[in-house]
Amino acid sequence: MKITKKALIIILVSVLTPILAFSAFAGTTYALYKADKKAVIILPGLFASGLYDVETGKGVWDPFGDAEINFYDIMDQTGSIKTTQIAGLLIKYQDVLLPEIDKLMANDNYGASDSLFNMMAMNEDGTAVNPNVQAAPWSIDNRLKYGVINANKLMYDSYNQAFGKYYDVQVFNYDFRMDNRQSAQKLEEYINKMGYTEIILVSHSNGGQVAAAYLARSKENRKKVTKYISYSAPYYGSFAAIDILENVDIMIGGFKKSIGKILPTLAKNIEEIFNKQFTTFLNIWTAYQLLPTYELLQNEYNGEHAGIFIDGQRVTFESEEDLWDFYCSRPFARTSDGELREPMKQWLNYVDSIKVTLDSGEKVLSTSLVDTVYFSGMNVDTVNRVNYMTHGDEIKLFEVFRTPQGDGTVLYASAVGMTEDQSSIRLADGINHYGVNVNFKGGFEEKTVEAISSSVKKNTDWYYKLWSNILRDNK
């Protein structure tokens, strides 16, 4: 049978058209795959980010070099130091640890210029004494990338194992001494610089405040966050902030007791070191940004009603401004010369900064506008009321009251953003505020992976699977 030239052309067109069409489609899907940069970004809790000296590259908040010291090895779920473990580490890494201790006790307990506390010191105006101390970037080539003494390593490993095939998994360290709004802006700049178009955002504790401020900054930011996992974030503040700011000395009591047997010389000097060096930490922004808010004190949630009492009588605050006036009357709100501290001057604006005003005029917590799952420890005694007593012309914090509805640091109502959507809440019985880092695999890992996996839709689309498999097989 003789095939004419015209018939041959028809046959070729018939065969090549679907091939070319598929090639164009495949090329488009590959381009989309490559262009769609995705990341899981972990925001650490208060004091859990790694900080370093940008001039020397050395760790500051975590000055222990390559010593194999991990947060989850030296702290238990109650937040207490494991003294036996510390003793063993002191023997094993005495060449690293003892010089750091000597720096703390130098100069009549004022410390060496490069002692841990002096490097971290803050001025009363809320600026850093040493501006070279900054958050360690993810690109740094040491353990600082996982936060202070590997605080976020267990969480990172879990996420990387589950989702690292499709997402860049990383920890975003931020300077927890500074304004959370500043940290949120830096997070936004980092995400934009990296070109990420899809983000799974993860936060613990104060990292939730940074996340909320980031989400509130713009609709564009919220569109990028396809899932938000929130661990024990104090969205409406924490009474722990009042307890510490009113009674700063309590911060040293437990530590002194813990180290007394293994480091008696340090324990003997610790109160003086604390007063001469550590108290500058009271100048950090976050301590004031975590004060309980009007909404937490006003609203009963899940049968509990948080409150501030004076001489046994609940104080009824008429507004956020009224509560702010009360905070401004407290000694902790003032600098040594009587001026209002900068974080307190901006406190009302800060409380608003994690909210979004809807078209209706209603203000809502920014996390309610994205797909959020709130995790919280429960049945751990947590302060939910404080009682001040009058002493002459002064009132002083006299006692605190506790409820099991919380994780020991953050009340359940604050940690879940007072949401009414129970399907977005996951609880871990008996896991306290530190349990997220100390016992992540035993407390939150399974529920977290399940929550994220159910929403990662693109990774189940066949063309994404196709190209990810091709790329993987050709590596």
C-alpha positions in Angstrom: 0.0 0.0 0.0 1.4 3.3 -1.1 1.3 6.1 1.5 0.9 9.5 0.0 2.8 12.5 1.2 -0.5 14.0 2.6 -1.3 10.9 4.5 2.2 10.8 6.0 1.8 14.3 7.2 -1.5 13.5 8.8 0.0 10.5 10.6 3.0 12.4 11.9 0.8 15.2 13.2 -1.5 12.7 14.9 1.4 11.0 16.6 3.4 14.1 17.5 0.6 16.3 18.8 -0.1 14.4 22.0 3.6 13.9 22.6 4.2 17.7 22.3 1.1 18.5 24.4 2.3 16.1 27.1 5.8 17.6 27.0 4.4 21.1 27.3 2.2 20.0 30.2 5.1 18.2 31.9 7.3 21.2 31.4 4.7 23.4 33.0 4.2 21.1 36.0 7.9 20.9 36.5 8.2 24.6 36.4 5.5 24.9 38.9 7.1 22.3 41.1 10.5 24.1 41.0 8.9 27.6 41.5 6.8 26.6 44.5 9.4 26.9 47.2 8.1 25.4 50.5 9.4 25.5 54.0 8.6 24.3 57.6 9.8 27.1 59.8 10.1 26.5 63.6 10.0 29.6 65.9 11.5 28.8 69.3 10.1 29.8 72.7 11.5 32.5 75.1 15.2 32.0 75.7 15.3 29.0 73.3 16.9 30.7 70.3 20.7 30.5 69.7 22.4 33.9 69.9 26.0 34.6 68.7 28.6 37.3 68.3 28.5 38.4 64.7 32.1 39.6 64.9 33.7 36.5 66.3 31.1 33.9 65.2 31.2 32.4 68.7 28.1 31.3 70.6 26.9 33.7 73.3 23.6 32.2 74.4 25.0 28.7 74.4 28.7 29.4 74.9 29.7 25.7 75.2 31.3 25.2 71.8 31.2 21.6 70.5 30.4 20.1 73.9 27.6 17.5 73.6 25.2 19.3 76.0 21.5 19.1 75.1 18.6 21.0 76.6 16.5 17.8 76.8 19.3 16.0 78.6 19.8 18.5 81.4 16.1 19.6 82.0 13.2 17.5 83.0 9.5 18.1 82.1 9.0 20.2 85.3 11.7 22.6 84.2 14.1 21.4 86.9 17.7 20.8 86.3 18.9 17.2 86.4 21.7 17.6 88.9 23.2 14.2 88.3 23.5 14.9 84.6 25.0 18.3 85.2 27.6 16.8 87.5 28.6 14.3 84.8 28.8 17.0 82.1 31.0 19.1 84.4 33.5 16.3 84.7 33.4 15.5 81.0 33.6 19.0 79.7 35.4 20.8 82.5 37.8 22.4 80.1 34.8 24.2 78.5 32.5 24.8 81.4 34.8 25.9 84.2 36.2 28.9 82.4 32.7 30.1 81.7 31.9 29.8 85.4 35.1 31.7 86.3 34.0 34.5 84.0 30.7 34.9 85.9 32.6 35.2 89.2 35.3 37.6 88.0 35.6 41.2 89.0 33.9 40.7 92.4 31.0 39.0 90.7 30.4 41.8 88.3 31.7 39.3 85.7 34.3 39.5 82.9 33.4 41.7 80.0 32.7 38.6 77.9 30.8 36.6 80.6 27.5 35.1 79.5 25.3 37.6 81.3 27.4 40.7 80.4 27.3 39.8 76.8 23.5 39.4 77.0 23.0 42.6 79.0 20.2 45.0 78.1 20.0 48.8 78.7 17.0 50.3 80.4 15.8 51.8 77.2 15.4 48.3 75.7 18.5 48.3 73.6 21.3 45.7 73.7 24.5 46.7 75.6 26.4 44.7 73.0 24.7 45.1 69.5 27.0 42.4 68.0 25.0 39.8 69.9 22.3 38.6 67.4 20.2 35.6 66.5 22.1 32.8 64.8 21.1 32.2 61.2 20.0 28.9 59.9 23.1 29.0 57.6 25.5 28.9 60.5 27.6 25.7 60.6 27.1 24.6 64.2 24.5 23.6 66.6 23.4 27.2 67.3 21.1 26.7 64.3 18.9 24.5 66.5 18.6 27.1 69.3 20.3 27.2 72.7 22.0 23.9 73.5 20.0 22.1 70.8 16.6 23.1 72.4 14.7 22.6 69.1 16.7 19.6 67.7 14.2 16.9 68.5 11.4 18.9 66.9 13.5 19.6 63.9 14.5 16.0 63.4 10.9 14.9 63.6 9.7 17.4 61.0 12.6 16.8 58.7 12.0 13.1 58.7 8.3 13.5 58.0 8.3 16.4 55.5 11.9 17.1 54.5 11.4 15.4 51.1 9.1 18.3 50.1 9.9 21.1 52.4 13.0 23.0 53.6 12.8 22.4 57.4 14.6 24.9 59.5 14.7 26.8 62.8 14.3 30.6 62.7 16.2 31.9 65.7 15.2 35.4 66.8 16.5 37.7 69.5 14.0 37.0 72.3 15.2 40.0 74.2 13.8 42.4 71.6 10.4 43.5 70.5 8.4 40.6 69.1 7.2 42.9 66.3 10.8 43.4 65.2 11.3 39.7 65.2 8.1 39.3 63.1 9.4 41.8 60.6 12.7 39.9 60.3 10.8 36.7 59.8 8.8 38.3 57.0 12.0 39.6 55.3 13.7 36.2 55.6 10.7 34.4 54.0 10.5 36.9 51.2 14.3 36.8 50.6 14.2 33.0 50.4 11.3 33.2 48.0 9.1 30.8 49.9 5.5 30.7 48.6 4.2 28.0 51.0 4.9 27.9 54.7 4.1 25.5 57.4 4.7 27.7 60.5 5.5 26.1 63.8 5.9 27.9 67.1 6.5 27.2 70.8 5.7 29.6 73.6 6.8 33.2 72.9 7.4 32.1 69.3 3.7 32.1 69.0 3.6 35.8 69.6 6.2 36.3 66.9 4.1 34.1 64.5 0.9 36.0 65.4 2.6 39.4 64.7 3.9 38.0 61.4 0.4 36.8 60.4 -1.1 40.2 61.4 1.3 42.2 59.3 -0.4 41.4 55.9 -2.8 39.3 54.0 0.1 38.3 51.8 1.8 36.7 54.8 -1.3 34.8 55.8 -1.8 33.5 52.3 1.7 31.8 52.4 0.9 29.9 55.7 -0.9 26.8 54.7 -0.7 25.3 58.2 0.2 26.8 61.6 1.1 24.5 64.5 1.1 26.4 67.8 2.6 24.9 71.0 1.6 26.5 74.3 1.7 30.1 73.0 0.6 32.9 75.4 -1.5 34.8 73.0 -3.4 36.6 75.8 -0.4 36.7 78.1 0.8 34.6 81.0 0.6 35.2 84.8 4.2 33.9 84.9 5.2 37.4 83.6 3.5 39.1 86.6 5.0 36.5 89.0 8.5 37.1 87.7 8.4 40.9 87.3 6.9 41.4 90.7 9.2 38.8 92.4 12.4 38.7 90.3 14.3 36.9 93.1 12.3 33.8 92.6 14.1 33.1 89.4 17.3 32.4 91.3 15.9 30.2 94.1 15.4 27.0 92.3 18.7 27.3 90.4 20.7 27.9 93.6 19.1 24.8 95.2 19.8 22.7 92.1 23.5 23.5 91.8 24.3 23.8 95.5 25.7 20.3 95.8 27.7 20.2 92.6 28.9 23.8 92.4 29.0 25.1 95.9 31.2 28.1 95.1 29.0 29.2 92.3 25.9 28.7 94.5 27.4 30.8 97.2 28.0 33.7 94.8 24.9 33.2 92.6 22.7 35.8 94.4 25.4 38.5 94.0 26.1 37.5 90.4 22.3 37.6 89.8 22.0 41.1 91.2 25.1 42.5 89.5 24.7 40.9 86.1 21.5 39.0 85.4 19.0 41.6 86.5 19.6 43.6 83.3 17.4 40.9 81.7 14.5 42.8 83.2 15.0 45.3 80.4 14.0 42.8 77.7 10.8 43.7 75.8 9.2 40.2 75.9 8.8 40.1 79.7 6.3 43.0 79.4 4.7 41.9 76.1 3.7 38.7 77.9 1.7 40.3 80.6 -2.0 39.1 80.8 -4.3 41.0 78.6 -7.7 42.5 79.2 -9.4 39.7 77.2 -7.8 37.1 79.4 -9.0 38.8 82.6 -12.5 39.7 81.2 -13.6 36.4 79.7 -14.5 33.2 81.4 -13.2 30.2 79.3 -13.9 26.6 79.9 -15.2 27.3 83.3 -12.2 29.3 84.5 -11.9 33.0 85.0 -8.5 34.5 85.4 -8.2 37.6 87.6 -6.2 40.2 89.5 -7.3 40.8 93.1 -6.4 43.4 95.7 -7.0 42.5 99.3 -9.1 39.6 98.2 -11.4 41.6 95.9 -11.4 41.1 92.1 -10.4 44.2 90.2 -12.8 45.0 87.4 -11.0 46.6 84.6 -13.1 48.7 82.3 -10.9 48.4 79.2 -7.4 47.5 78.0 -6.3 51.0 78.8 -7.6 50.6 82.3 -5.5 47.5 82.8 -2.5 49.2 81.2 -2.8 52.0 83.8 -2.6 49.4 86.5 0.5 47.9 85.0 2.1 51.3 84.7 1.5 51.9 88.4 3.7 48.9 89.3 7.4 49.4 90.1 8.4 47.0 87.4 7.0 49.4 84.7 9.5 52.1 85.6 13.2 52.5 85.0 15.6 53.5 87.8 14.9 57.2 87.2 11.1 56.7 87.3 10.5 56.9 83.6 8.0 54.5 82.0 9.9 51.7 80.3 9.7 51.7 76.5 7.9 48.3 76.2 5.3 49.6 78.6 4.9 52.8 76.6 4.0 50.7 73.6 2.1 47.9 75.4 -1.3 48.8 74.0 -0.1 49.1 70.5 1.7 45.7 70.9 -1.5 44.0 72.1 -3.2 45.2 68.9 -0.3 44.2 66.7 -1.2 40.5 66.8 -4.8 41.2 65.8 -6.4 41.9 62.4 -9.3 44.3 62.0 -11.9 42.7 59.7 -14.1 44.7 57.3 -16.8 44.6 59.9 -14.6 46.5 62.3 -14.1 43.5 64.6 -10.6 42.7 65.8 -9.6 39.1 65.8 -6.4 37.2 66.8 -4.5 36.8 63.6 -4.0 33.0 64.1 -7.8 32.5 63.7 -7.4 33.6 60.0 -5.2 30.7 59.0 -5.4 26.9 59.3 -4.2 26.6 62.9 -3.9 23.7 65.3 -3.4 24.7 68.9 -1.4 22.3 71.2 -1.4 22.7 75.0 -0.3 20.7 78.0 -3.1 20.2 80.5 -3.6 19.2 84.2 -0.4 21.0 85.3 -1.0 23.6 88.0 -0.9 27.1 86.4 -1.3 30.5 87.9 -4.6 32.0 86.9 -5.2 34.6 89.7 -2.9 36.8 91.7 -3.8 38.6 94.9 -2.1 41.9 96.0 -2.3 43.1 99.6 -2.2 46.7 100.8 0.8 47.7 102.9 0.5 51.3 103.9 0.7 53.3 100.6 1.8 50.4 98.6 0.3 47.2 97.3 2.5 44.1 96.9 1.9 40.8 95.3 1.0 38.5 98.2 -0.2 35.2 96.8 -1.0 33.3 93.6 -3.7 30.8 92.9 -3.5 27.9 90.4 -5.7 25.9 88.2 -5.1 22.6 86.4 -6.2 24.1 83.1 -2.8 24.9 81.8 0.8 23.6 81.3 2.3 25.2 84.3 3.3 28.4 82.5 0.5 29.3 80.1 -3.2 28.9 80.7 -5.2 26.7 78.4 -7.4 29.7 77.4 -4.4 31.7 76.3 -2.6 28.8 74.6 -5.6 28.0 72.3 -6.4 31.7 71.5 -9.8 31.2 73.3 -11.1 29.5 70.2 -14.5 27.9 70.2 -13.5 25.4 67.6 -12.6 22.3 69.6 -11.5 20.4 66.5 -8.5 22.7 66.3 -7.2 21.9 69.8 -4.9 19.0 70.8 -4.1 18.4 74.4 -1.3 16.5 76.1 -2.2 15.4 79.7 0.5 16.1 82.2 2.9 17.6 79.7 4.2 20.9 81.0 5.5 24.0 79.2 9.0 22.5 78.8 7.7 19.1 77.6 7.5 20.3 74.0 11.3 20.5 73.9 12.2 17.8 76.5 9.7 15.1 75.5 8.6 16.1 72.0 8.6 12.5 70.7 6.6 11.3 73.7 4.2 14.2 73.9 3.4 15.9 70.7 5.1 14.3 67.7 2.4 11.9 66.6 -0.4 14.4 66.8 1.6 17.0 65.1 2.6 14.9 62.1 -1.0 13.8 61.8 -2.3 17.4 61.8 0.2 18.5 59.2 -0.1 15.5 56.9 -3.9 15.9 56.6 -3.4 19.4 55.1 -0.4 18.9 52.8 -2.5 18.6 49.7 0.0 19.4 47.0 2.2 16.6 48.0 -0.6 14.2 47.2 -1.2 15.5 43.7 0.2 13.1 41.1 2.3 15.6 39.2 4.1 16.7 42.3 4.7 13.1 43.2 5.9 12.5 39.7 8.5 15.2 39.6 9.7 14.7 43.2 10.3 11.1 42.5 12.1 11.8 39.2 14.3 14.4 41.0 14.9 12.0 43.8 15.8 9.0 41.5 18.2 11.2 39.5 20.1 12.5 42.5 
